[in-house]
Every structure is written in structure tokens, then in C-alpha cells.
């Protein structure tokens, strides 16, 4: 794991990872999968190509427009039953380009554009009415432009409207050609890859790029949903790195726990099989029939209620570890663990854990905190508490 300074741009981190894989791990040939913000054309030309690395990425909107101008309009009839069209371009030598068309996405974008245009024009109509009212009319080109600017900044439709502003009036008209040009690209995205057809065909290239959703899901879990890496209440570089390391380690444990606990969660256990049955990798993934049955009954096969990962952890947290003593012998400590409920028993069975054997010795913890460096001692204390859970990776 490597932590970069906060002002480091995402594309600037690629070179360090390429060098790490070659020097530290000895990997000579690898295909990098990254979004268009990470694996930019400049990064591909300056970092990946000189190192003979392959890539799977996508084109930006201006590049897609350029490709459409080069090959002509991408009419729906050009796409096969998988909504894919593979081609090459002089602007991307040595690369295969896979044009994907998602009809549902095309409809959504067309609808959104019309709604934004209508909302923009409704607000502009109110400003135009203010310039024509009898009492205290809105006057001055600059004053009218300020009001219009706020509307344009809100809906971002300036590229589709031609505005005419004078000292006493406001008028506008839709840019029909600009709207039609954008509409021609609705639902289209283009995957670019340097891998040959025999190593990665077009559907596999699309599936590889869309697998980046797993990375986005992991970052969302780290940042906001479960682990909440921020705010960071540390100021020294060493402690910040230790904090991020522990959060990554916690996500590693969470990932394994989710895989083991899937029969108790609403997660789809047969997602790969459902994806394989899709007619096209372009269309939105659908849940399997087993997952739909989970949603309908909200019960597992054994009749126990299903959980989200968060609610299941809350259920497990009700299991308590008590240290007591008797009045006759206060020095004799008696350790008692509450009896697990059926749901808790099933969870611990799937995890392969014994809740009575996952506690860290308090004396050892205090000694460790006094004698070791912060990053190492924090990690070791945390690992001691989760040693059984980490055994899942074995």
C-alpha cells in the first residue's frame, strides 16, 4: 500500500505503480485497467507504452465526437445484437476501439437533456417577464446578464442556447445543431485497449472495464459507507500512513467477511452466473433469480432473516464478553461470553470463528503500546484482535 500527498493528481500516481510492479514484484507484462481520468492519453504514451505495458481504458467525450466524425454517425443499425461495434482509428494507432451503445442510457440522457432545457427556459422566461413588467422592470444589460448567469450555472445548458441580452430585454433560441450533435452520441461510450483480439475479445474488454465498479465500491466503503477513513485526526506523516494502512486492512477483512457471510446477506450469490447469461455486457447487470427470491421473502433458505452487512454487524455486536468475580474471591476472574442467538451462531460458523477466542490480552496490549513504534504497535494490536478473521484469507 502506498499513500500519496493530498495534492497529487490521480494520473501522476500511475508511473510509481508501474515501477513498483516491475522492480519490487518482477512483473514484466501486465494489462492496466483504469478509467479515462486515470489512464489518460498522455499517461499511456509517456508511461505504459515505453514499459511495454497493455491497457484497457475509455475515451473522453471530445474523443468520441472526433471518432464519430471520422467514421460517420454511429447509427443504431450499425451495432450487433450485443450493442457492440469494434473499429480502429488513425488517431489511436495500435489500439482496438470498442464502441458500446446502451439504449437505456441513451433514453435517460435524452430525457434529462430535455428536462434541463425546459427548466432553464422556464427560469429564463421569468427573467424575460421581469424585463417587461410595468412596475420596476429589470433594466441594464449587466444586471440581466447576472440573473441569466445564475440560471445557466445551475443547469449547464449554455452550450444548447443562443442568448440575446440588451439593456431592456432578454431573448433566446435553442441551438438545434448542437443539440442534435450531442443527441447522436447519447448512450455511447468507447473502450480502448492495446490487447489483441486473441487475448481479449470485445465483450471481455467491456467486462474488464466495467469491473472498475468493484474498485469504486471499495473506495466508497472506505470513505463514506462503512470505514470512514476521513476525517483523519492525525498530523504527523507516520500516523496518517498508519491510519490509512489500518483502514485498508479493515477493508481486507470486510471483503473476506462479506464473501463468507453472503448466504446471510441480501448480496447476490450467483452474480457471475447471471452476468454470463446476459445477451450483452453493455446492458445493466441484473440480479439472479435466487437474489430476487431473497428480496421477495427476506429470508434465507433456513428461515433466518436476511441482513445487510451493517445490520448483521449490529446484531453480532450484542454478543458480550464479561469478566466477573465473586464476593468470596474478588481476585478470581471469571470470563463469561453470552450465548449466541441462532443468527449469531450461523454467522460465526460461516466465518469459522469462536467468539470466545478473539480477545486481546489487556496486559499484552499495554506492554505493546509502551514498547513499540506507533504504526507497528497499532497494527499488531488490531491484528491480534482480528487474528481469527484474517485466517479467512488462508
RODO-2510 file (C-alpha; in nm, 4 decimals, decimal comma):
residues 394
     n   res          X          Y          Z
     1     x     0,0000     0,0000     0,0000
     2     x     0,1255     0,3469    -0,0861
     3     x    -0,0090     0,6793     0,0389
     4     x     0,0393     0,9930    -0,1726
     5     x     0,0197     1,3550    -0,0679
     6     x    -0,3265     1,5058    -0,0933
     7     x    -0,2335     1,7464    -0,3732
     8     x    -0,1170     1,4647    -0,6043
     9     x    -0,3298     1,4254    -0,9172
    10     x    -0,4594     1,0746    -0,9853
    11     x    -0,2786     1,0285    -1,3209
    12     x     0,0525     1,1224    -1,1576
    13     x     0,0388     0,8076    -0,9429
    14     x     0,0469     0,5653    -1,2366
    15     x     0,4207     0,5831    -1,3049
    16     x     0,5088     0,4927    -0,9456
    17     x     0,2843     0,1840    -0,9573
    18     x     0,4321     0,0668    -1,2889
    19     x     0,7815     0,0993    -1,1478
    20     x     0,6784    -0,0815    -0,8284
    21     x     0,5346    -0,3807    -1,0129
    22     x     0,8436    -0,4178    -1,2302
    23     x     1,1117    -0,3569    -0,9662
    24     x     0,9525    -0,4927    -0,6488
    25     x     0,7368    -0,7759    -0,7780
    26     x     0,9181    -0,8594    -1,1015
    27     x     0,6073    -0,8427    -1,3198
    28     x     0,7136    -0,7720    -1,6763
    29     x     0,3821    -0,7950    -1,8611
    30     x     0,0514    -0,6736    -1,7241
    31     x    -0,2640    -0,5089    -1,8570
    32     x    -0,3746    -0,1990    -1,6652
    33     x    -0,7469    -0,1270    -1,6362
    34     x    -0,8303     0,2319    -1,5462
    35     x    -1,0900     0,4963    -1,6154
    36     x    -1,0330     0,7815    -1,8582
    37     x    -0,9317     1,0152    -1,5755
    38     x    -0,6559     0,7829    -1,4546
    39     x    -0,5215     0,6299    -1,7770
    40     x    -0,5181     0,9412    -1,9905
    41     x    -0,3714     0,9504    -2,3407
    42     x    -0,0675     1,1319    -2,2046
    43     x    -0,0126     0,8706    -1,9327
    44     x    -0,0464     0,5880    -2,1839
    45     x     0,2066     0,7467    -2,4188
    46     x     0,4564     0,8510    -2,1503
    47     x     0,4359     0,5624    -1,9026
    48     x     0,2701     0,2458    -2,0319
    49     x     0,3950     0,2329    -2,3903
    50     x     0,7663     0,2806    -2,3013
    51     x     0,7365    -0,0017    -2,0456
    52     x     0,5602    -0,2333    -2,2970
    53     x     0,2511    -0,2471    -2,0764
    54     x    -0,1011    -0,3064    -2,2065
    55     x    -0,4116    -0,1157    -2,1041
    56     x    -0,7900    -0,1049    -2,1019
    57     x    -0,9434     0,2395    -2,0673
    58     x    -1,2050     0,4598    -2,2333
    59     x    -1,2289     0,7738    -2,4457
    60     x    -1,3397     1,1159    -2,3301
    61     x    -1,6427     1,2861    -2,4833
    62     x    -1,4419     1,5069    -2,7272
    63     x    -1,2527     1,1984    -2,8468
    64     x    -1,5804     1,0124    -2,9032
    65     x    -1,7080     1,3067    -3,1078
    66     x    -1,3853     1,3017    -3,3077
    67     x    -1,4257     0,9285    -3,3694
    68     x    -1,7856     0,9781    -3,4812
    69     x    -1,6735     1,2473    -3,7267
    70     x    -1,4049     1,0145    -3,8629
    71     x    -1,6313     0,7098    -3,9140
    72     x    -1,9642     0,8833    -3,9684
    73     x    -2,2654     0,8859    -3,7384
    74     x    -2,3000     0,5783    -3,5173
    75     x    -2,6481     0,4726    -3,6204
    76     x    -2,8208     0,2078    -3,4027
    77     x    -2,8340    -0,0261    -3,7060
    78     x    -2,4508    -0,0466    -3,7050
    79     x    -2,4415    -0,2301    -3,3738
    80     x    -2,4806    -0,6071    -3,3403
    81     x    -2,7136    -0,7868    -3,1008
    82     x    -2,4612    -0,7244    -2,8214
    83     x    -2,4701    -0,3461    -2,8813
    84     x    -2,1000    -0,3523    -2,9708
    85     x    -1,9056    -0,2147    -3,2673
    86     x    -1,5307    -0,2714    -3,2964
    87     x    -1,3148    -0,0458    -3,5129
    88     x    -0,9755     0,1230    -3,5423
    89     x    -0,8778     0,4871    -3,5811
    90     x    -0,5794     0,6753    -3,7147
    91     x    -0,5863     0,8864    -3,4004
    92     x    -0,5248     0,5775    -3,1832
    93     x    -0,2682     0,3659    -3,3686
    94     x    -0,2092     0,0170    -3,2381
    95     x    -0,5313     0,0161    -3,0358
    96     x    -0,8663    -0,1551    -3,0695
    97     x    -1,1717     0,0602    -3,0062
    98     x    -1,4976    -0,0970    -2,8912
    99     x    -1,7964     0,1353    -2,9305
   100     x    -2,0758     0,0417    -2,6896
   101     x    -2,4352     0,1589    -2,7109
   102     x    -2,6659     0,1311    -2,4123
   103     x    -3,0245     0,2030    -2,5253
   104     x    -3,1487     0,2605    -2,1711
   105     x    -2,8695     0,5091    -2,1049
   106     x    -2,9457     0,6837    -2,4345
   107     x    -3,3111     0,7274    -2,3348
   108     x    -3,2154     0,8543    -1,9897
   109     x    -2,9727     1,1133    -2,1252
   110     x    -3,2194     1,2360    -2,3872
   111     x    -3,4879     1,2728    -2,1226
   112     x    -3,2513     1,4507    -1,8843
   113     x    -3,1402     1,6953    -2,1537
   114     x    -3,4984     1,7863    -2,2403
   115     x    -3,5850     1,8320    -1,8725
   116     x    -3,2842     2,0563    -1,8135
   117     x    -3,3639     2,2621    -2,1229
   118     x    -3,7248     2,3039    -2,0100
   119     x    -3,6191     2,4051    -1,6577
   120     x    -3,3649     2,6522    -1,7968
   121     x    -3,6150     2,8098    -2,0323
   122     x    -3,8739     2,8366    -1,7542
   123     x    -3,6304     3,0388    -1,5418
   124     x    -3,5241     3,2480    -1,8411
   125     x    -3,8912     3,3204    -1,9117
   126     x    -3,9284     3,4635    -1,5614
   127     x    -3,6276     3,6882    -1,6181
   128     x    -3,7669     3,7994    -1,9562
   129     x    -4,1000     3,8758    -1,7887
   130     x    -3,9175     4,0848    -1,5282
   131     x    -3,7705     4,2997    -1,8065
   132     x    -4,1178     4,3701    -1,9485
   133     x    -4,3189     4,4327    -1,6344
   134     x    -4,4710     4,7773    -1,5909
   135     x    -4,3633     4,8396    -1,2338
   136     x    -3,9913     4,8392    -1,1523
   137     x    -3,8757     4,6484    -1,4623
   138     x    -3,5363     4,4814    -1,4710
   139     x    -3,3042     4,7088    -1,6658
   140     x    -2,9403     4,7084    -1,7663
   141     x    -2,7512     4,4558    -1,9751
   142     x    -2,5180     4,3715    -1,6867
   143     x    -2,8000     4,3205    -1,4337
   144     x    -2,9906     4,0956    -1,6733
   145     x    -2,6729     3,9013    -1,7554
   146     x    -2,6057     3,8381    -1,3855
   147     x    -2,9527     3,6880    -1,3426
   148     x    -2,9098     3,4797    -1,6567
   149     x    -2,5657     3,3639    -1,5451
   150     x    -2,7057     3,2168    -1,2264
   151     x    -2,9603     3,0177    -1,4261
   152     x    -2,7025     2,8954    -1,6766
   153     x    -2,4613     2,7938    -1,3996
   154     x    -2,7351     2,5949    -1,2317
   155     x    -2,8450     2,3839    -1,5284
   156     x    -2,5306     2,3945    -1,7512
   157     x    -2,7295     2,4406    -2,0717
   158     x    -2,5379     2,7362    -2,2173
   159     x    -2,3986     2,5177    -2,4967
   160     x    -2,7520     2,4496    -2,6206
   161     x    -2,8940     2,8044    -2,6065
   162     x    -2,8202     3,1208    -2,8053
   163     x    -2,8823     3,4202    -2,5785
   164     x    -2,9520     3,7779    -2,6796
   165     x    -2,9309     4,0329    -2,3975
   166     x    -2,9930     4,4058    -2,4301
   167     x    -3,0494     4,6822    -2,1767
   168     x    -3,4258     4,6230    -2,1856
   169     x    -3,4842     4,2650    -2,2995
   170     x    -3,3789     3,9008    -2,2995
   171     x    -3,4340     3,6531    -2,5822
   172     x    -3,3025     3,3061    -2,6525
   173     x    -3,3264     3,0214    -2,9004
   174     x    -3,2229     2,6593    -2,8935
   175     x    -2,9106     2,5585    -3,0853
   176     x    -3,0715     2,2787    -3,2846
   177     x    -2,7466     2,1620    -3,4459
   178     x    -2,5611     2,1415    -3,1125
   179     x    -2,8482     1,9520    -2,9515
   180     x    -2,8664     1,7076    -3,2427
   181     x    -2,4881     1,6509    -3,2353
   182     x    -2,4963     1,5684    -2,8659
   183     x    -2,8054     1,3511    -2,9041
   184     x    -2,6251     1,1440    -3,1690
   185     x    -2,3783     1,0343    -2,9000
   186     x    -2,6372     0,9523    -2,6327
   187     x    -2,5752     0,6153    -2,4715
   188     x    -2,2359     0,5719    -2,6390
   189     x    -1,9043     0,5045    -2,4703
   190     x    -1,5839     0,3723    -2,6232
   191     x    -1,3422     0,1238    -2,4673
   192     x    -0,9806     0,1426    -2,5843
   193     x    -0,7319    -0,1405    -2,5427
   194     x    -0,3920    -0,2440    -2,6735
   195     x    -0,4550    -0,6150    -2,6189
   196     x    -0,5060    -0,8224    -2,9348
   197     x    -0,8309    -0,9987    -3,0151
   198     x    -0,6983    -1,3454    -2,9286
   199     x    -0,6078    -1,2313    -2,5776
   200     x    -0,9121    -1,0150    -2,5020
   201     x    -1,2177    -1,0070    -2,7254
   202     x    -1,4600    -0,7146    -2,7367
   203     x    -1,7128    -0,8412    -2,4752
   204     x    -1,4276    -0,9283    -2,2364
   205     x    -1,2763    -0,5824    -2,2816
   206     x    -1,6096    -0,4218    -2,1909
   207     x    -1,6482    -0,6532    -1,8899
   208     x    -1,2947    -0,5729    -1,7738
   209     x    -1,3603    -0,2002    -1,7881
   210     x    -1,6945    -0,2281    -1,6107
   211     x    -1,5249    -0,4302    -1,3344
   212     x    -1,3848    -0,0962    -1,2161
   213     x    -1,7175    -0,0650    -1,0355
   214     x    -1,5724    -0,3002    -0,7743
   215     x    -1,2869    -0,0550    -0,7133
   216     x    -1,5323     0,2337    -0,6844
   217     x    -1,7401     0,0294    -0,4404
   218     x    -1,4296    -0,0361    -0,2289
   219     x    -1,3395     0,3337    -0,2172
   220     x    -1,6969     0,4241    -0,1278
   221     x    -1,6839     0,1756     0,1592
   222     x    -1,3515     0,3183     0,2763
   223     x    -1,4508     0,6824     0,2533
   224     x    -1,8165     0,7055     0,3471
   225     x    -2,0226     0,3919     0,3990
   226     x    -1,8502     0,1594     0,6444
   227     x    -1,4961     0,2508     0,7448
   228     x    -1,4963     0,6299     0,7009
   229     x    -1,1250     0,6908     0,6610
   230     x    -1,1924     1,0641     0,6949
   231     x    -1,1683     1,2858     0,8896
   232     x    -0,8108     1,1977     0,9807
   233     x    -0,7348     1,3067     1,3365
   234     x    -0,3571     1,2787     1,2916
   235     x    -0,0983     1,5344     1,1885
   236     x     0,2336     1,3512     1,1527
   237     x     0,3008     1,1700     0,8264
   238     x     0,3774     0,8426     1,0031
   239     x     0,0467     0,8384     1,1893
   240     x    -0,1552     0,9288     0,8812
   241     x     0,0047     0,6411     0,6914
   242     x    -0,0665     0,4071     0,9842
   243     x    -0,4289     0,5220     0,9911
   244     x    -0,4746     0,4581     0,6181
   245     x    -0,2987     0,1225     0,6497
   246     x    -0,5390     0,0110     0,9218
   247     x    -0,8391     0,1225     0,7155
   248     x    -0,7136    -0,0760     0,4164
   249     x    -0,6524    -0,3747     0,6412
   250     x    -1,0033    -0,3395     0,7801
   251     x    -1,1472    -0,3375     0,4287
   252     x    -0,9460    -0,6524     0,3531
   253     x    -1,1158    -0,8220     0,6489
   254     x    -1,4556    -0,6818     0,5448
   255     x    -1,4149    -0,8196     0,1920
   256     x    -1,3488    -1,1712     0,3217
   257     x    -1,6304    -1,1435     0,5741
   258     x    -1,8780    -1,0422     0,3039
   259     x    -1,7800    -1,3398     0,0905
   260     x    -1,8268    -1,5823     0,3796
   261     x    -2,1481    -1,4205     0,5028
   262     x    -2,3173    -1,3921     0,1624
   263     x    -2,5827    -1,6609     0,2469
   264     x    -2,6992    -1,4347     0,5326
   265     x    -2,6941    -1,1113     0,3301
   266     x    -2,9046    -0,9661     0,0520
   267     x    -2,5945    -0,9882    -0,1692
   268     x    -2,6260    -1,1913    -0,4885
   269     x    -2,4507    -1,5267    -0,4524
   270     x    -2,4923    -1,6078    -0,8217
   271     x    -2,3957    -1,2767    -0,9782
   272     x    -2,1303    -1,4281    -1,2069
   273     x    -2,3773    -1,6832    -1,3457
   274     x    -2,6388    -1,4108    -1,4007
   275     x    -2,3829    -1,1915    -1,5778
   276     x    -2,2767    -1,4804    -1,8016
   277     x    -2,6374    -1,5255    -1,9171
   278     x    -2,6698    -1,1644    -2,0272
   279     x    -2,7011    -1,1158    -2,4014
   280     x    -2,4601    -0,8239    -2,3895
   281     x    -2,2033    -0,6972    -2,1380
   282     x    -2,3156    -0,3441    -2,2223
   283     x    -2,6590    -0,3691    -2,0637
   284     x    -2,7099    -0,3181    -1,6928
   285     x    -2,6371    -0,6157    -1,4694
   286     x    -2,9440    -0,7916    -1,3315
   287     x    -2,9838    -0,9893    -1,0119
   288     x    -3,0132    -1,3661    -1,0313
   289     x    -3,3388    -1,5486    -0,9636
   290     x    -3,2004    -1,6609    -0,6271
   291     x    -3,1285    -1,2995    -0,5306
   292     x    -3,4770    -1,1933    -0,6386
   293     x    -3,6172    -1,4667    -0,4152
   294     x    -3,4117    -1,3218    -0,1291
   295     x    -3,5599    -0,9793    -0,1937
   296     x    -3,9132    -1,1179    -0,2001
   297     x    -3,9019    -1,3393     0,1094
   298     x    -3,6345    -1,1532     0,3108
   299     x    -3,5419    -1,4933     0,4496
   300     x    -3,2515    -1,7307     0,3976
   301     x    -3,3013    -2,0934     0,2983
   302     x    -3,3003    -2,1976     0,6654
   303     x    -3,5710    -1,9440     0,7524
   304     x    -3,3466    -1,6983     0,9372
   305     x    -3,3914    -1,3291     0,8469
   306     x    -3,1555    -1,1745     0,5926
   307     x    -2,9399    -0,8734     0,6753
   308     x    -2,7327    -0,6043     0,5184
   309     x    -2,3688    -0,6223     0,6219
   310     x    -2,4141    -0,3278     0,8575
   311     x    -2,7230    -0,4636     1,0340
   312     x    -2,5611    -0,8044     1,0693
   313     x    -2,2620    -0,6467     1,2432
   314     x    -2,5002    -0,4652     1,4781
   315     x    -2,6627    -0,7980     1,5584
   316     x    -2,3250    -0,9591     1,6269
   317     x    -2,2276    -0,6644     1,8466
   318     x    -2,4931    -0,7639     2,1011
   319     x    -2,2786    -1,0622     2,1951
   320     x    -2,0917    -0,9539     2,5092
   321     x    -1,7689    -1,0654     2,6744
   322     x    -1,7942    -1,0320     3,0528
   323     x    -1,5255    -1,0606     3,3199
   324     x    -1,6783    -1,1104     3,6645
   325     x    -1,5768    -1,2240     4,0111
   326     x    -1,7479    -1,3475     4,3260
   327     x    -1,7658    -1,1721     4,6600
   328     x    -1,5899    -1,4648     4,8248
   329     x    -1,2836    -1,4376     4,5985
   330     x    -1,2583    -1,0996     4,4231
   331     x    -0,9173    -1,1880     4,2753
   332     x    -1,0515    -1,4867     4,0819
   333     x    -1,1688    -1,3593     3,7418
   334     x    -1,4499    -1,5478     3,5695
   335     x    -1,4857    -1,4994     3,1943
   336     x    -1,8356    -1,5369     3,0538
   337     x    -1,9485    -1,4994     2,6928
   338     x    -2,3208    -1,4595     2,6325
   339     x    -2,4886    -1,7442     2,4494
   340     x    -2,5118    -1,6628     2,0761
   341     x    -2,8544    -1,6331     1,9155
   342     x    -2,9278    -1,8528     1,6095
   343     x    -2,8315    -1,5744     1,3689
   344     x    -2,5061    -1,5127     1,5545
   345     x    -2,4287    -1,8831     1,5664
   346     x    -2,4746    -1,9129     1,1909
   347     x    -2,2562    -1,6082     1,1267
   348     x    -1,9706    -1,7354     1,3426
   349     x    -1,9999    -2,0778     1,1815
   350     x    -1,9692    -1,9281     0,8317
   351     x    -1,6716    -1,7209     0,9450
   352     x    -1,5083    -2,0162     1,1151
   353     x    -1,4719    -1,8144     1,4349
   354     x    -1,5071    -1,8851     1,8023
   355     x    -1,6128    -1,5575     1,9704
   356     x    -1,4556    -1,6670     2,2973
   357     x    -1,1082    -1,6803     2,1346
   358     x    -1,0812    -1,3394     1,9656
   359     x    -0,9866    -1,1211     2,2625
   360     x    -0,6511    -0,9496     2,3113
   361     x    -0,4803    -0,9892     2,6485
   362     x    -0,5051    -0,6446     2,8196
   363     x    -0,1575    -0,6791     2,9761
   364     x    -0,0011    -0,7659     2,6411
   365     x    -0,1799    -0,4726     2,4793
   366     x    -0,0466    -0,2208     2,7328
   367     x     0,3074    -0,3588     2,7071
   368     x     0,2915    -0,3411     2,3280
   369     x     0,1731     0,0208     2,3310
   370     x     0,4651     0,1207     2,5583
   371     x     0,7445    -0,0539     2,3751
   372     x     0,6747    -0,0394     2,0001
   373     x     0,6501     0,2315     1,7359
   374     x     0,3032     0,3732     1,6730
   375     x     0,2389     0,2296     1,3280
   376     x     0,3677    -0,1167     1,4103
   377     x     0,2140    -0,1433     1,7557
   378     x    -0,1254    -0,0149     1,6379
   379     x    -0,1294    -0,2659     1,3529
   380     x    -0,0267    -0,5528     1,5788
   381     x    -0,2884    -0,4713     1,8416
   382     x    -0,5522    -0,4549     1,5717
   383     x    -0,4305    -0,7786     1,4147
   384     x    -0,4326    -0,9583     1,7486
   385     x    -0,7985    -0,8746     1,7930
   386     x    -0,8852    -0,9963     1,4420
   387     x    -0,6379    -1,2821     1,4045
   388     x    -0,9130    -1,5383     1,3551
   389     x    -1,0869    -1,3244     1,0931
   390     x    -0,7663    -1,2728     0,8988
   391     x    -0,7255    -1,6503     0,8910
   392     x    -1,0090    -1,6499     0,6370
   393     x    -0,7630    -1,5468     0,3662
   394     x    -0,5603    -1,8638     0,4084
***
